[in-house]
């Protein structure tokens, strides 16, 4: 069927109109971004109040599984039923999950509420970036990444502080109640923005069988990754059964994509080398960054000898570096023809910084460690806006939702895989006792612990190096200077590297 919008390119929007649109979408993005960080510091209080510490990890796991599994489904819905109704539905589902979470009388009910939140929150970031792609030309899209980066920077800093303050001075349920006015504001702002936008979608059949297989495969895999080495040994029958089941369902999903007339992930995306290589590079880069964010504080406490509060402060260069890299790359991208060059240099520097940490896991002064962390995260950060824009630039507008959501899905899934892999290296060394605040090093095992983190940094360096290889192989298509609904730009000649 032909697209629902009229043929031709929509009239270009002014910078003021674009900024107004993005500010409206930032409210929706903030809901999802803040909710991933605000709960962590309140978990001990929640466990005491509900009298259940054993099942507390489900508060995080339930959200992670639900939010990751539904991302491709949102992309497909946005392309088949439109951005407007899909975004508003995601916000409403998220707010519903917040109400269930706030009223939860037990950790089990809270986990259900968090899963509902994840069903809504999983689509907010991907949908917001898809809508931004509808109004901002690829040539200019990088400069607006500063707004997207600021949302995650603010949530990363403010979330843990706000969650701890609410849990200590108010009641932990307020963490979820505040999502109601915030959700109402996001609903109002995004509705007013999306009503003025042209409809960009095609009416197609939904691949419910493919969606079900994707959700089932993702859920079983994430359950295995979250339980393995923590609640159960990796070799336990339960973990092995989950991994085998996930692998079998993934094979069925691949078969479904190959045979379905209109699969959940369109054939055009899988045949597009820019999309495939861009998603590969983005997944490896984001996965490595998420793994480092999770394990560097443990390294700083157990190897460097910092306190918990000191390690939190020492983590700032790692967090700020990636945002700074994304902002820098986004601004440069709008001004140069060969937009791949800066991220290629950034990923190379990141690989060298992580290789340095591999060679010197102990003995470097704290200031040198901070520089290495900043360089590593800055280099990875430079690739994020470029891969996003390059993928969006290589597809038709009616597939923008599927392409963007598929990229976000594999970025999140890669993060879960890398965290599980790093965890297997550290926890599998047998030198760490306990979890969380009770973590300690067994006597005489410091050399083994240092060696385990040496392998973590080596694995991170390999991950970034592979991301660089995929990025180099990705064709550098000329960026469109307008929001085009015409032929796929993948047929255009490459601008060269």
Beta strands, then each sheet from edge to edge (+ up, - down):
strand 1: 432-433
strand 2: 440-441
sheet 1: 1+ 2-
end
